[in-house]
């Protein structure tokens, strides 16, 4: 089979298609692809990766920061009242949420009377 016939067979079988995108005659600008690359993906890097080249000092600082943030999230969740969600959206809390809030307050008072801090 001659080179010409191989070329014609190859291009006729559908393997060669025009790729979508910029016109190849004008030239391709890589700036469009670079923007997506520089932006990165969320959660694409583990902060405490063993293969990371961070110094031990920086790793410890990052671990301390994450522990502090986790403690703050837990405290905020603990301090959240059942009626807060409805009030945040401008709605009147449901009767059940009001009762739950009242029960939680009574339990806090009982624990406080027993000398247990919550």
PyMOL commands that set and color helices and strands:
alter all, ss='L'
color gray80, all
select helices_A, chain A and resi 3-12+31-39+56-79+84-88+95-113
alter helices_A, ss='H'
color red, helices_A
deselect
rebuild
show_as cartoon
